[in-house]
């Protein structure tokens, strides 16, 4: 792919070849239930990487299955990373993307750890905007609805040997998504996993690589069997310190302070996490990013010093926690109700995303 040049403040991007479908699918209608990740738009963005040539052949083409060799290295050695973000349709007809550059910057951190060639952040945002603009009629406009965006990279070299692949494919898929809280936001129950571990420092915990999610499924299954919606992971060395929830970061309000595990190499640097911290600081709230033991959390739940607890991530934005179980002990948080600070984060972020709250942070890419 030709290098990106900057002239008089404008980026000169490589041309994206666009091939439109001749058989468009029926788009969602207002009020239609939209299950997450089940329906996909008419088109997808694709580009290829070839060692010695770089990222080449950027294109938008009809969404369809594609051919891949059974020996492709992604199947055997797991070189695969992904991201997740959303597009929102505003009341004035414009489209908002929430901090898209952050997602592609984080993808490059994942790429670096898995020895996948980095992507150009500015070009990826440009490609995403081009694709979303083509598919703008797929963006649902109901309350809490959005267009989910899934960029990902896979290794495609047909070779049964342990080394970085020589070829890769980069995709962006789009999927209309219903409101995460179809019946209103309500607290979830979380089970603290004390047998399995998700990641260790020095590993891939800070990346969004596919293997991190595959290895979490066993604990998620155990939690669901016990009647809990989510898993809270402890550190992989001592199994003593809080890390993150299955698909979210975790935050606590303790003695009027926002407390969250520090980024230590085994925790995903969530973009919603970062946004909550920035909002908290703008409100003058003290924020502590530090090691937090599960014993401290259970004690704070018992003596009432923990006022709120919530997960935060792209899908839910924030997810209040009403119950936490560790071994044979259970604590209940804020009488099983959403707390005022959790509500503030939810209202502020979703308001900015939908264009109903002024974006004083400069987070939105509007087009």
C-alpha positions in Angstrom: 0.0 0.0 0.0 1.5 3.4 -0.9 2.7 5.4 2.0 0.3 8.0 3.4 1.4 11.6 2.7 0.3 14.7 4.4 -0.1 17.9 2.3 -1.4 21.2 3.7 -3.0 19.4 6.6 -4.9 16.8 4.5 -4.0 13.2 4.4 -3.6 11.7 0.9 -4.8 8.1 1.3 -4.4 5.2 -1.0 -7.4 4.6 -3.2 -10.0 2.1 -1.8 -11.5 0.0 -4.6 -15.3 -0.2 -4.0 -17.4 -3.0 -5.4 -21.1 -2.7 -4.4 -23.3 -5.7 -4.0 -25.9 -6.5 -6.7 -28.1 -8.3 -4.2 -28.6 -6.0 -1.2 -30.2 -7.6 1.9 -33.2 -6.3 3.7 -32.2 -3.7 6.3 -33.5 -3.7 9.8 -36.8 -1.9 10.3 -37.7 0.2 13.3 -38.7 -1.9 16.3 -37.2 -5.1 14.9 -35.3 -7.0 17.6 -31.6 -7.0 16.9 -29.5 -9.8 18.5 -25.9 -8.9 19.0 -23.5 -10.2 16.3 -26.1 -12.1 14.3 -26.8 -9.9 11.3 -24.2 -8.3 9.0 -24.3 -5.5 6.5 -24.0 -5.8 2.7 -20.3 -4.9 2.6 -17.0 -5.3 4.4 -13.5 -3.7 4.2 -10.6 -6.0 3.3 -6.9 -5.5 2.7 -4.0 -7.9 2.5 -0.4 -7.9 3.8 2.4 -9.6 1.9 5.9 -9.5 3.4 8.1 -7.3 1.3 5.1 -5.4 -0.1 3.3 -4.2 3.1 -0.5 -3.7 3.3 -1.9 -3.7 -0.2 -5.2 -3.9 -2.1 -7.5 -2.0 0.2 -11.1 -2.6 -0.9 -14.7 -2.6 0.0 -16.6 -5.6 -1.4 -19.8 -7.5 -0.8 -19.9 -9.4 2.5 -19.4 -13.0 1.8 -17.5 -16.1 2.8 -13.9 -16.2 1.5 -11.5 -19.0 0.7 -8.6 -19.7 3.0 -6.1 -22.6 3.0 -6.6 -25.2 5.8 -3.0 -24.8 6.6 -3.4 -21.1 7.3 -1.3 -20.2 10.3 -4.2 -18.6 12.2 -5.8 -22.0 12.6 -2.7 -23.6 14.0 -0.8 -20.9 15.9 -3.4 -18.4 16.8 -2.1 -15.2 15.2 -5.3 -13.2 15.4 -6.3 -9.9 16.9 -9.5 -7.9 16.9 -11.2 -4.7 18.1 -14.7 -3.6 18.8 -16.3 -0.2 18.5 -19.6 1.3 17.4 -21.2 3.9 15.1 -24.2 5.9 16.2 -26.9 7.7 14.2 -27.7 11.2 15.6 -31.0 12.9 15.5 -29.8 15.3 12.8 -28.8 12.4 10.5 -25.0 12.7 11.2 -23.0 9.7 12.2 -20.7 9.5 15.3 -17.8 7.2 15.9 -16.5 7.1 19.5 -12.7 7.4 19.8 -12.0 5.2 16.7 -8.3 6.1 16.6 -7.9 4.6 20.1 -9.1 1.3 18.8 -6.6 1.1 16.0 -3.8 2.3 18.2 -4.6 -0.5 20.6 -4.8 -2.9 17.7 -1.2 -2.0 16.9 -0.2 -2.8 20.5 -1.8 -6.2 20.0 -0.2 -6.6 16.6 3.2 -5.8 18.1 2.8 -8.5 20.8 1.7 -11.1 18.2 4.3 -10.1 15.6 1.7 -8.9 13.2 2.6 -5.9 11.0 1.1 -2.6 12.3 -1.7 -0.9 10.5 -1.8 2.8 9.7 -4.2 4.3 12.2 -5.3 7.3 10.1 -5.9 5.2 7.1 -7.9 2.7 9.1 -10.1 5.4 10.4 -10.5 6.7 6.9 -11.4 3.2 5.6 -13.9 2.8 8.4 -15.6 6.0 7.7 -15.8 5.1 4.0 -17.4 1.7 4.8 -19.8 3.1 7.4 -20.9 5.9 5.0 -21.7 3.2 2.4 -23.7 1.3 5.0 -25.2 4.3 6.8 -28.8 3.0 6.2 -27.9 -0.1 8.3 -27.4 2.0 11.4 -30.4 1.5 13.6 -31.7 4.7 15.3 -33.7 3.3 18.2 -32.8 4.1 21.8 -29.6 2.4 22.7 -29.1 0.9 19.2 -25.9 1.2 17.2 -23.8 -0.3 14.4 -21.2 -2.6 15.9 -17.9 -2.5 14.2 -15.5 -5.5 14.2 -11.9 -4.9 12.8 -9.7 -7.9 12.9 -6.5 -9.4 11.5 -5.7 -13.0 10.8 -2.5 -14.9 9.6 -3.1 -16.5 6.3 0.3 -18.1 5.3 -0.3 -21.8 4.6 2.6 -23.2 6.6 2.8 -25.7 9.5 5.8 -24.2 11.3 6.0 -22.0 14.3 7.0 -18.5 13.1 5.2 -15.3 12.2 3.1 -15.5 9.1 4.3 -13.9 5.8 0.8 -12.9 4.8 -2.3 -11.5 6.7 -5.8 -10.3 6.0 -7.4 -7.3 7.7 -11.2 -7.0 7.8 -13.8 -4.6 9.1 -17.3 -6.1 9.5 -20.4 -4.2 10.5 -23.4 -5.5 12.4 -26.5 -3.6 13.5 -27.0 -4.1 17.2 -29.9 -3.6 19.6 -29.9 -1.9 22.9 -27.6 -3.8 25.4 -30.2 -3.0 28.1 -33.4 -3.8 26.3 -35.5 -3.5 29.5 -33.4 -0.8 31.3 -30.1 -0.9 32.9 -29.9 -3.3 35.9 -27.1 -4.7 38.1 -25.5 -8.0 37.3 -24.2 -10.8 39.5 -20.5 -11.6 39.3 -18.6 -14.8 40.2 -14.9 -14.5 41.2 -12.9 -17.2 39.5 -10.3 -18.7 41.9 -9.2 -21.8 39.9 -8.5 -20.8 36.4 -6.5 -17.6 35.4 -6.9 -15.5 32.3 -3.5 -14.0 31.9 -0.1 -13.2 33.5 2.2 -10.2 33.2 4.5 -10.8 30.2 1.8 -12.7 28.4 -1.0 -11.4 26.1 -3.5 -10.1 28.7 -3.1 -6.5 27.5 -4.0 -7.4 24.0 -7.3 -8.2 22.2 -6.0 -11.5 20.8 -8.5 -14.3 20.1 -6.8 -16.8 22.4 -7.5 -14.6 25.5 -11.2 -15.1 25.0 -11.0 -18.8 24.1 -9.3 -19.6 27.4 -11.9 -17.6 29.4 -14.9 -19.8 28.2 -14.5 -22.5 30.9 -14.8 -20.1 33.8 -17.7 -18.3 32.1 -19.5 -21.6 31.8 -18.9 -22.4 35.4 -20.2 -19.0 36.5 -23.3 -19.3 34.4 -24.0 -22.8 35.8 -23.8 -21.2 39.3 -26.3 -18.5 38.3 -23.9 -15.6 37.6 -23.7 -13.5 34.5 -20.0 -12.6 34.5 -16.6 -13.8 35.8 -14.2 -11.6 37.7 -10.6 -12.7 37.1 -7.8 -12.6 39.7 -4.1 -12.2 38.9 -2.3 -15.2 37.4 0.5 -15.4 40.0 -1.0 -15.2 43.5 -4.7 -15.3 42.5 -5.1 -12.5 45.0 -5.5 -9.3 43.1 -8.4 -8.1 41.0 -7.8 -7.9 37.3 -10.9 -7.6 35.0 -14.3 -9.0 34.2 -14.8 -11.4 31.3 -15.3 -8.8 28.6 -14.9 -5.6 30.6 -12.7 -3.7 33.0 -13.9 -3.4 36.6 -14.2 -0.3 38.8 -15.2 0.4 42.4 -16.3 3.5 44.3 -14.8 3.1 47.7 -15.0 6.0 50.3 -16.0 8.4 47.5 -12.9 7.5 45.4 -12.9 5.8 42.0 -10.7 2.7 42.4 -9.6 0.4 39.5 -6.8 -2.1 38.9 -3.8 -0.5 37.5 -2.6 -1.5 34.0 0.1 -4.0 34.7 0.5 -5.9 31.4 -2.1 -8.5 32.0 -5.2 -6.2 31.9 -6.7 -4.8 28.7 -6.4 -1.0 28.5 -10.1 -0.5 27.9 -11.2 2.6 26.0 -14.4 2.9 28.0 -12.2 2.5 31.2 -10.0 5.3 30.0 -13.1 7.4 29.3 -14.6 6.8 32.7 -11.3 7.8 34.4 -11.2 11.0 32.3 -14.8 11.9 33.2 -14.1 11.2 36.9 -11.1 13.5 36.9 -13.2 16.2 35.1 -15.7 16.0 37.9 -13.0 16.5 40.5 -13.3 12.9 41.8 -10.1 11.3 43.2 -9.0 8.3 41.1 -6.8 5.5 42.2 -5.2 3.0 39.8 -3.5 0.4 41.9 -3.4 -3.2 43.0 -6.7 -4.2 44.7 -6.9 -7.5 46.5 -10.1 -9.5 46.5 -9.9 -9.6 50.3 -10.0 -5.7 50.3 -13.1 -5.8 48.1 -14.9 -8.4 50.2 -14.1 -6.4 53.3 -15.3 -3.1 51.8 -18.5 -4.8 50.7 -19.2 -6.0 54.2 -18.4 -2.8 56.0 -20.2 -0.6 53.5 -17.2 1.5 52.4 -17.7 0.1 48.8 -20.5 2.3 47.5 -20.6 1.2 43.9 -19.1 -1.4 41.6 -19.4 -1.6 37.8 -17.8 -3.1 34.7 -17.1 -1.0 31.7 -16.6 -1.8 28.0 -17.8 -1.2 24.5 -20.8 -3.4 24.5 -22.5 -2.4 27.7 -20.7 1.0 28.3 -21.1 0.4 32.0 -22.6 -2.6 33.7 -23.5 -2.1 37.4 -22.7 -4.9 39.8 -25.2 -5.8 42.5 -23.7 -9.0 43.8 -20.2 -10.5 44.1 -19.4 -14.0 45.1 -15.9 -15.2 46.2 -15.6 -18.7 47.4 -18.5 -19.2 49.8 -19.0 -15.5 50.6 -21.4 -13.2 48.9 -21.6 -9.4 49.2 -24.4 -7.2 48.0 -23.6 -3.7 46.6 -25.7 -0.6 46.9 -28.8 -2.7 47.7 -28.7 -4.2 44.2 -29.3 -0.8 42.5 -27.3 1.3 40.1 -25.2 3.9 41.9 -25.2 7.6 41.1 -21.7 7.7 39.7 -22.3 4.6 37.6 -25.4 6.3 36.2 -23.4 9.5 35.5 -20.8 7.6 33.5 -23.4 5.8 31.5 -25.4 8.9 30.8 -22.4 11.0 29.9 -20.7 8.4 27.5 -24.0 7.3 25.8 -25.0 10.9 25.5 -21.8 11.9 23.8 -22.0 8.8 21.6 -25.5 9.6 20.4 -24.9 13.4 20.1 -27.3 14.3 22.9 -24.5 15.5 25.2 -21.9 18.0 24.3 -18.5 16.3 23.5 -16.3 18.5 25.6 -13.5 15.9 25.5 -13.1 15.8 21.7 -13.9 12.0 21.6 -16.3 11.9 18.7 -15.5 11.6 15.0 -18.5 13.0 13.2 -19.4 12.8 9.5 
